[in-house]
């Protein structure tokens, strides 16, 4: 059997290209000189393939299974093969696109050199050879041997093995000495966490550590708490701790001598459905002992059958809460996030809970457990089935004739995704809002049954109306600011009274998508920029993967 010493000497001879010290003026490209290797060649910093393009990061280059362990600007789109990575003469590391746009790869300047170390740490030095930046102190989803997580340091999961963008789960080294797992974006509270391991210590004192031999532990000045014992003490293996895309924290090993595959040597002993939010909104997770499965609520369908983690949306629309919804279906033994909008009702039976929700237009679902009824609004999230839990979810469903249901065909859903992309881009300049939505909004004087209100805000309908792509196209001379005010007030008026159907004559319009667009539009045209959602959130809301809150009343500043 080959000894580890001989193995690393062999790796060094095979993989070392150039010098391990990188100086200003060095350039990488995705297709030629694509990376700066560590002395042994085990790790490298540079371009790696992602999707249809390339990203920049640190990866294991000395094994057949090239494995990414750190990514720069992980939420930026991949770059083309014509991009370059430049270590500039003034000591910056800059990614330059084919069009010449520059993006900083890391937050440092005036660097004199950099080095890819055999530990997997990419380190940048100043003129006195002191470290001014390192990848180990800016982790993404992976912890490597000799790397430590200090308090408030996090590992955020990636979207998938092949997509290193930020995913849905987080591991955090908390100030109280606990390593804990949460869905990304939730408060660090017990009801949202789904696994933790801690060490008794003063606050701000504990760290998470991974040794070269695979020993994973928490440590402070008074001792250690072992999470996973040591592996191969001969150091013939490499280890990595990764926050995976399914919400599990896993410790992996790879045998360098046998040139095998990554093996899991530790993960939390929890059910596969324990990570909250695995199945997205309006869906719940079921664990069959081997794997988990996602199921939509009654009356809902998957947004994308091929990506069930995106969750579900209703496969019907109604004009109002009384337009066909007159019954509720049960989803027993399921647990959800409880965000009731009213005080829980003390009702002895689930039938009384059902009736209480049916009589409330704001109620879209209800939870009944142990004589308590909690009214809910959609979407529901963090759903999972647990046979030992007696909670019953009651979901409003449509019982009208099939002709009133608007189930979007699969082909049309693909078109919707393209429309969403176009609309989200257009929202930046408000062009779509002024030209299209304003045209939709002004539909004669019959909107929402309030002609006097419409006449008032449109100055007696003095503007000229003409036919356009959305049935009515506004051609008056009213100023842009006033147009926006009209749009905001008309859309808000019709949205609040549940009469969005009167905004368009086209019966082929999918009303749920229209409602999403109207709600997002109202958010995006708020006067205060700080109130407007980021474009990433806009896309997620239009896709249905993030809840769209009820928009606030339009600002009175313009009106």
TAZINOR-V93276 format. One record per helix or strand of 2 or more residues. SS is the DSSP state (h for helix, s for strand). FROM is the first residue (numbers start at 1). LEN is the number of residues. If there is no record, write none. Layout:
# TAZINOR-V93276
ss = <SS;SS>
from = <FROM;FROM>
len = <LEN;LEN>
This chain:
# TAZINOR-V93276
ss = <h;s;s;s;s;s;s;s;s;s;s;s;s;h;s;s;s;s;s;s;s;s;s;s;s;s;s;s;s;h;s;s;s;s;h;s;s;s;s;h;h;h;h;h;s;s;h;h;h;h;h>
from = <4;21;27;35;43;53;67;84;93;102;113;122;131;135;142;148;154;166;178;195;207;216;223;237;249;263;283;292;300;308;312;327;334;345;350;365;372;383;392;402;410;431;447;451;465;473;480;500;511;529;535>
len = <12;3;3;3;8;8;5;4;4;3;4;4;4;3;3;2;5;8;6;4;4;5;6;7;7;5;5;5;3;3;3;6;2;2;9;5;5;3;6;3;20;11;3;7;2;2;17;4;14;3;9>
